[in-house]
Amino acid sequence: MNDFEKGIQSELQNSELHLNQDVCEELQTIRRAAVATPDPWWRLRRIVWPTTGMALASLIAVVLILNAGAGRNSEQPAVKEKYSDNFDLYENLDFYYWLANGENDIRG
């Protein structure tokens, strides 16, 4: 640092330490006014962000539920056509299990 910069630095530090009384009062007034003035949007932000988040989460949940339901219904006829030979067997599988257990009981 050269002599000019050192001189400026010392002047700034001295002026900072020895502020004029009028300047101190003006700064205090400005500070009080800034702290006392509430932000007009703080209440709105406290309500809007959580509400928006919940609405978005609900919308995503509804879309996923409807999409899953639509996908399941559209695939079922394709599966039925592809495996039409054995589809009746799988639909009535409980009956065939019951029938098989009954035959085992008869044979002893």
C-alpha positions in Angstrom: 0.0 0.0 0.0 1.5 3.4 -0.9 1.4 6.6 1.2 -1.7 8.0 -0.6 -3.8 4.9 0.1 -2.6 4.8 3.8 -3.6 8.5 4.2 -7.1 7.8 2.7 -7.5 4.8 4.9 -6.6 6.7 8.1 -9.0 9.5 7.1 -11.8 7.1 6.6 -11.2 5.3 9.8 -11.1 8.7 11.7 -14.3 9.9 10.1 -16.0 6.6 11.0 -14.9 6.9 14.6 -15.9 10.5 14.9 -19.3 10.9 13.2 -21.2 14.1 13.4 -24.1 14.0 15.9 -26.5 15.1 13.1 -25.4 12.2 10.9 -25.8 9.7 13.8 -29.3 10.9 14.5 -30.3 10.7 10.8 -28.9 7.2 10.5 -30.8 6.2 13.7 -34.0 7.6 12.3 -33.6 5.8 9.0 -32.8 2.5 10.8 -35.9 2.8 13.1 -38.1 3.6 10.0 -36.7 0.6 8.2 -37.2 -1.8 11.1 -40.7 -0.5 11.9 -42.1 -0.7 8.4 -43.5 -4.2 7.9 -43.2 -6.0 4.6 -46.7 -5.8 3.0 -46.3 -9.2 1.4 -45.1 -11.2 4.3 -48.5 -12.5 5.3 -49.4 -13.3 1.7 -46.1 -15.3 1.2 -46.7 -17.2 4.4 -50.1 -18.4 3.0 -49.4 -18.6 -0.7 -46.3 -20.9 -0.7 -47.7 -23.7 1.4 -51.1 -23.5 -0.3 -49.4 -23.7 -3.7 -47.3 -26.6 -2.7 -50.2 -28.6 -1.4 -52.3 -27.8 -4.5 -49.5 -28.9 -6.7 -48.9 -32.1 -4.7 -52.6 -32.9 -4.8 -52.8 -32.3 -8.5 -49.8 -34.7 -9.1 -51.4 -37.3 -6.9 -54.7 -37.1 -8.8 -53.0 -37.3 -12.2 -50.9 -40.3 -11.1 -54.0 -42.1 -9.7 -56.1 -41.4 -12.8 -53.2 -42.4 -15.1 -52.7 -45.7 -13.2 -56.4 -46.5 -13.4 -56.6 -45.7 -17.1 -53.5 -47.8 -17.9 -54.8 -50.8 -16.0 -58.2 -50.8 -17.8 -56.7 -50.4 -21.3 -54.2 -53.4 -20.8 -56.8 -55.9 -19.5 -58.5 -56.6 -22.9 -55.1 -56.9 -24.6 -54.1 -59.5 -22.1 -57.4 -61.3 -22.4 -57.0 -61.5 -26.2 -53.4 -62.7 -26.0 -54.0 -65.5 -23.5 -57.6 -66.3 -24.4 -57.0 -70.0 -24.4 -56.0 -70.2 -20.7 -57.7 -67.1 -19.4 -60.9 -69.0 -18.3 -58.6 -71.4 -16.4 -57.0 -68.5 -14.5 -60.3 -66.8 -13.8 -61.8 -69.9 -12.2 -58.5 -71.1 -10.5 -60.2 -71.2 -7.1 -62.8 -73.6 -8.4 -60.2 -75.9 -9.8 -58.2 -75.9 -6.5 -61.4 -76.8 -4.7 -62.2 -79.5 -7.2 -58.7 -80.9 -6.9 -58.9 -81.0 -3.1 -62.2 -82.8 -3.3 -60.8 -85.5 -5.6 -57.9 -86.1 -3.2 -60.4 -86.5 -0.3 -62.5 -89.0 -2.3 -59.4 -91.1 -3.3 -58.4 -91.1 0.3 
